[in-house]
Amino acid sequence: MTDAPRIFGESPGPKKKKKGPLPPRTSGKALLLYVHVPFCRSKCRYCAFHSQAFNQVTYAWYLKTLHREIELWGDRLERPRLETVYFGGGTPSLMPLSDIDDILGLLRDHFTFTEQMEITLEANPDSAQDASWFRGLLSMGVNRLSMGLQSLSDEDLARLGRPHSARMAVEAYGMARQAGFANISLDMIWGLPRQKLKHWLDQLKTVARLGAEHLSCYGLSIEEGTELHRMSAEVDLQLAAEQEQAKMFVYGAELLESLGYLQYEISNFARMGFQSRHNSGYWEGRDYLGLGPSAVSTLGRRRFTNPRFMDEYDAAVRGGFAGLDYEDLDDATRLVEMVMLSLRTTKGLDLKRHRELAGFDLVKSNERMIQALVQNGLIKINRGRLRLTKEGMAVSNVIIERLALADPPPKT
């Protein structure tokens, strides 16, 4: 599910881990907080995120350690302000309401909640089939849901290894709406095995009729370590050709915009006023703190990742070592990441800000490459910002990496 954004390509220079205490935060902006819940009923065939089968003993161990980690960071950062809280996974909707309430209560005790907090929880339809559960979430302050539908075709869901049916997905959405949720995001995946363009567009029309405020539409990625990756070595998954997948992306985005969903990031669409503040903070390069096994954090110039296995995670928290083994983000790395994250959004890259940080003009220094991208309709430049077109977003990884690692002018 959702976590800190993945950075494509390699940043310049070696990434050396350092050890030492964290300096005080200098940013005056409120933090984004991510809580990783690493439990699922079963592993989906495409999922590369850290998760494990739900086990009551391990779950109790996780909760105890997470509580300690909340206290650790609240004290270490001197009760910092939070703008968002995001429960991701895994499957946070497997958690009993009382446990979610306890976590939020502990966060309020050790952090400062700002006004109009955005508190999101990811839910899977198979574990969210009780209207009273949704009402309970609302009552404790969770005001945004992110529901993993992925498809409204039972055949597609079976191929993905999803533990729910299309009917269960629609019913779960209806229960959340009836309970009073006014901000619901739905996840969908395109480029599935045997999927055709018409099938994808029909799926989007059906999902849009449900009336969700936000849609996240991801292209299927066959990643190492997943069951789909293992299957792909043995059988033909019958994935659509690259050209067909590009059409799914471009035509799908155009369809959603015609239905009132504004694209604000490569994979994200929202009705006016319903952009995800948490994920938008990632794209803007805001500081974020990740709690739980395998969670990633970036505070100022330091990035660190919690151990993924429970015994190591517990030892790090108990010993107060969480966050003390970090990667130092130098100026070159921060610049590359700013370009990569900015170009994922429809706002694009602020060329003046890039010039101030990089010390050179990106457009003038790479005139031939920029001109070729413009002529091929992959990027556009106006009002001082460089943006990917929809066609450019369809092949974004290659373009973003080339622009992020573009050479400065030769020294004379």
VENKA-V639129 format. One record per run of one state. SS is the DSSP state (A for helix, B for strand, O for the rest). FROM is the first residue (numbers start at 1). LEN is the number of residues. Records with the same first field share a line. If there is no record, write none. Layout:
SS->FROM-LEN, FROM-LEN
This chain:
O->1-16, 20-11, 38-1, 41-11, 54-2, 77-4, 90-2, 95-2, 111-1, 124-1, 128-3, 140-4, 151-3, 161-5, 180-4, 191-6, 211-3, 220-7, 233-9, 259-3, 266-2, 271-6, 284-4, 292-4, 300-2, 306-4, 319-6, 329-2, 344-1, 346-3, 359-3, 366-1, 376-3, 383-2, 389-1, 395-1, 405-8
B->17-3, 31-7, 39-2, 52-2, 81-9, 112-12, 144-7, 184-7, 214-6, 262-4, 268-3, 288-4, 296-4, 302-4, 325-4, 345-1, 349-2, 379-4, 385-4
A->56-21, 92-3, 97-14, 125-3, 131-9, 154-7, 166-14, 197-14, 227-6, 242-17, 277-7, 310-9, 331-13, 351-8, 362-4, 367-9, 390-5, 396-9
